[in-house]
């Protein structure tokens, strides 16, 4: 089921709906019937399948109406945004955080408040949101609006949904953690609630820059569109 804007809308809606379930009452109902392990296994398979369908539907759909066009300045914004997104992207893979899957036990850990977590307690979600935003800026056609707004909107909503779920699960420990971190990138640093440790950050930044350079130089080969400013 690909080839039309309607297919893309259906695929995007399915993907969004699947990711809203874990933050709703339906999760506990389903877990109660089939168990946590089975739920996570089925959920992961359906989530991966829906994302693949969404990507395939996006690639196959016509561009549709074009709502805006930006010049070279949009590419420069995208480069700057993708540098930050690439750095934040590695957050969950270089240290546990109470906002990550199964990371609730790290809520009292100092490591969960340093490194990229000092910038935002949701580095992966913000990486996706920034990636979506800069691609949306440079692609004003209908199918891009549906695809990138869907992914970016879900990532942003996810930060608030996860915070609400962890607040309910962890109580006072979460209140203390959230008081020393922020959802919005750099807000805790700017308000003095968090401190940036170069020792915990420099190697993460280096890895992120390597990832950015790899994506940037392979973009034309893999995606078929040059990211270089015109």
Buried (B, 14 or more C-beta within 10 A) or exposed (E): EBEBBEBBBBBBBBBBEBBBBBBEEEBEEBBEEEEEEEBBEEBEEBBEEBBEBBBBBBEBBEEBEEEEEEEEEBBEBBBEBBBBBBBBBBBBEBBBBBBBEEBBEBBEBEBBBBBBBBBBBBBBBBBBBBBBBBBBBBBBBBBBBBBBBBBBBBBBBBBEBBBEBBBEEBEEBBEBBBEBBBBEBBBBBEEEBBEEBEEBBEEBBEBBEEBBEEBBEEBEEEEEEEBEEE
